């Protein structure tokens, strides 16, 4: 496993990504531990409703690597993804080997890794809470607009706070021997 200066989290259902601007620093007591300093959010929504290994690789992973924010480079970023089938597929693993020098290999991803993805353990519930404050939403277009507006209204600090809890969640996951921690 390669530990570089950056990390990015992805969600298999939407292709959404959360990643740091400031990178990671290794803890002295835990050489493989990270502390994420800053985060950003990029959302990629599939137009067909189909999200599989090819959709992820072609419409999410490739554009993300081609357009990394904050001057990140594919050879200095770590991509963290969970074990959803579309993210763990052999074609995705092969693309990562070709495009990135640092990524977390499938065998090194914990079995209950959604507990370690800020999109899963924090962002989706926050956005759902914010969307539920709206009155009855009568059309798909209105829902799409509300979802987009609420996503953009989430402050960078809130995103950062969710990222900052990542290492403590890794410790809890390790202590629980890979079981769910919530």
Secondary structure, DSSP 8 states (H G I E B T S, - for coil): ----S-EEEE-TTT--EEE-SS-EEE-SS-TT-EEE---EEE----SSS--SHHHHIIIIIHHHHHT-STT--GGG-EEE----HHHHSHHHHHHHHHH-S-B--GGGS-TTGGGG-HIIIIIHHHHHHHHTTS----SHHHHHHHHHHHHHHS-HHHHHHHHHTHHHHHHHHHHTTTS---
